[in-house]
Amino acid sequence: MDDLAPDHVRAFIARTRVAELKSRGWRVLGPGEEGSILMEGPMLTARAAVLDAPIGGIFDDLVARALERADARDRMAARRAA
């Protein structure tokens, strides 16, 4: 495995996404865990942006969606009560 380029990412990819990632330049390294394949692909171009907010960005989106769902439930409850 020393022949792999250091600027690549290795990850277990779901079998359903293998064709998509192969079209983006990823290559299959071998079998992975159940339902996945070990693949290697180019380093993410937005890596600096990912490191600036590694988890915060994910949670911001999840919180925004949860608030939207809560607001929708509140509106439905208000309509039913009226």
N, C-alpha and C positions, 0 to 999 in steps of 0.2 A: 504494500500500500504506500510505500515511500515514493512511488512514481506519480502519485496524484498531486496536482497543483495546489499550493497552499491558499490560493485565492478562490477556492471552490468550497461549496457547502455540501455536506453529506447529510442525508435525512431519510427516515423511513416514510415512504410515500404510499398512500392508499392505491390499491391496484386500479381503481377506477380513474385515477388521474395520471397514470403512467404515460399514456399516449400524448396527453396535453403537454406534459413536461418534456417529453422527448422532442416534441416539435419546438420547444423553447431552448434546446441545446443541452438538456440534461442527459445523463447516460446511466444505464442500469449497472450496478456493481454486483448485485446478487440478491438472493432471497432475504426477506426481512422477517419480521414477526408475522403472526397470523393476519392475513388480509393486507399485507404491505410488502413493499420491495425496497431494498436499500438502493438509493440513487445518489448521484453526485451532479451538481450543477454549478453554474457561475455564481459568484458572490453577488449578493443583492446590491444594486446600485444605490439604493437609498439607505445604506447601512448606517451612515452618520445620523440620519433622521430617526432611525429605529433606536439607536443608542441614546439619543437625547431624551426620549420618553418611552422607554422600553415597555412599561406596563401601563403607565398612565393613559396613553392614547387608546389602548384597548378598553380600559374601564370607562373612559369618557364616553365612548360610543355605546357601551352596554348600559350605562346609567341614563343616557339620553333616550335610548329605546324604552327602557323600563318606565321612565317618566311619561313618555308618550302613551304607553299602554295604560298607565294609571290614570292619566287625564281622560283617555277614551272611556275607561270604565266609570269614572266619575260622571262624565257627561251622560252615559247610558243610564246610570242610577238616577240622575236628576230628571231625565225624561220619563222614566218609569214612575217616579214619585209624583210627577206633575199630573 
